[in-house]
Amino acid sequence: MTTNLATLPPRFLRTKEAAEFLSLSARTLEKHRTYGTGPAYRKLGGRVVYAIDDLEAWAERGVVTSTSDPRGRVLPAKRHEPVPAHAGRHAR
């Protein structure tokens, strides 16, 4: 039994297709990759590819229910300072 590869859904997307999947520009996705704020990616033979599951998981991190909801943050595509270990804790 042979499998027709054309009928299989894609497992990996190149940068342009991954950006379209996320409704972002390819340049924004490249910036996220540079700053480490984007979805996980793989290098296969020098090519950058994204697993659809990783794109969906990264997008899911941004889910919120209101503008005051502190959960789930997807950082902007820019350089960020490391968050200190004690950040977010209230002084007593």
C-alpha positions in Angstrom: 0.0 0.0 0.0 1.5 3.3 -1.0 0.6 6.7 0.4 0.0 9.6 -2.0 1.9 12.5 -0.3 -0.2 15.1 -2.1 -3.2 13.9 -0.1 -1.5 14.2 3.3 -2.0 17.5 5.3 1.2 19.5 5.7 3.1 18.8 9.0 5.6 21.7 8.5 5.2 25.1 7.0 7.9 27.5 5.7 8.1 31.0 7.2 5.8 32.6 4.6 3.1 29.9 5.1 3.5 29.9 8.9 3.1 33.7 8.9 -0.1 33.4 6.8 -1.4 30.7 9.1 -0.9 33.1 12.1 -2.1 36.2 10.2 1.3 37.8 10.6 3.8 39.1 8.1 6.8 36.9 7.3 9.0 39.7 8.6 7.3 39.7 11.9 7.7 36.0 12.3 11.4 36.4 11.4 11.8 39.0 14.1 10.1 36.7 16.6 12.6 34.0 15.7 15.5 36.5 16.1 14.4 37.6 19.6 13.2 34.2 20.8 9.6 35.4 21.3 8.0 33.3 18.6 6.8 29.8 18.1 9.3 26.9 18.2 10.9 26.1 14.8 13.1 23.6 13.3 16.1 23.8 10.9 15.9 21.1 8.3 18.8 21.2 5.8 19.3 24.9 6.4 15.6 25.6 6.0 13.4 27.0 8.8 10.1 25.2 9.2 7.4 25.4 11.7 5.2 22.5 12.9 1.5 23.4 12.8 1.1 22.1 16.4 3.8 24.5 17.6 2.1 27.4 15.8 -1.2 26.6 17.4 0.4 26.2 20.9 2.2 29.6 20.6 -1.0 31.3 19.5 -2.9 29.6 22.4 -0.5 31.3 24.8 -2.1 34.6 23.8 -5.6 33.6 24.8 -7.3 36.1 27.1 -10.9 36.8 28.1 -10.6 40.6 28.7 -8.2 43.5 28.5 -7.4 43.2 32.2 -6.7 39.4 32.0 -3.1 38.9 33.0 -2.9 35.3 31.8 -1.4 34.2 28.5 1.0 36.6 27.0 2.7 36.5 23.6 5.5 39.0 23.7 6.0 41.5 20.8 8.7 40.8 18.3 11.4 42.9 20.0 14.3 42.5 22.4 13.2 41.9 26.0 15.1 42.1 29.2 15.1 38.9 31.2 12.4 38.8 33.9 14.0 38.6 37.4 13.0 35.5 39.4 11.2 37.6 42.0 9.1 39.6 39.5 5.4 39.4 40.0 5.7 38.6 43.7 4.2 41.1 46.2 6.4 42.4 49.0 5.1 41.6 52.5 
